[in-house]
Amino acid sequence: MSINSPFASTDLTAWPPSHGALADPVPLYDRLRSEAPMYRYPEPHPVTGAPIFFASSWEAASYVLTHPDEFES
């Protein structure tokens, strides 16, 4: 699928991501990297209640890995 796929979704508030976003995640990843390299979903995980973070850049992922006390999920 291409970036212009009709199945692509860039909804940053959907959890879990839509089937379209999972089938073609490139547009969502592009938007996350440009708008929110460290994104926290507005709702906690439905089972554990833990906050959900998505690190979409090297810098953001490195920060998460070096600050485990801040990111329990």
N, C-alpha and C positions, 0 to 999 in steps of 0.2 A: 504494500500500500504506500501511497505517497503522502506527503505533507498535506495535500489538498483533499485527502480522502474524506468522503462524506461520513465515514465511521469514526473519524478522529474527534476527540473531545478535549477542550482545553479548560474545562470547568475545574477550577482549583478548589472548590468546596465540596466536591462529590467524594464520598468515601463509603464503600470502596469505589475505586474508579470505575467508570462505566465500561461495558464490554467493548465499546468502540475505542475508548482510550487504551484499554489493554491490548486490543488488536493492532492498534497503530499509535504507540505512545510517543512518537517523535514530536508532534505538535505540543503535547503536554510538557515534555521534557524541555523543549525550547522555551516555552513560556516560563516555566519554573526557573530555568537558568537566567533568563533576562529580567524577570520581575521579582523573584523571591528565591534566591539560591538556598536559603534555609527557610523552608516553609513549614508552618505549624498548622495542621488542619484545625478548623474551628471546634470540632467535636472530638471528644476523647474516643479511644478505641472502644467499640461497643461491648466487648467481652471483658477486657481487663481494666478499662477505665483510664488507662495510661494515655498521656498526650501522644499524638502522632506527629512525628517530624519527618520531613523529606529533605535530605541534603542532595542538591543536584549539581554541585560544583566540587572540584577538588578541595578548594579552601574550606568549604562548609563541611565536607566529609572529614577532612583532617581535624577540624575543630571538634567535631562530635567524638572522634576517636581519642582525642587527647583531653577531653573533658567529660568522662563517663558519668560523673556525679550530677551533671546538668541534664543528661539525656537518659532517663531510665528505660525508655522504650527502645 
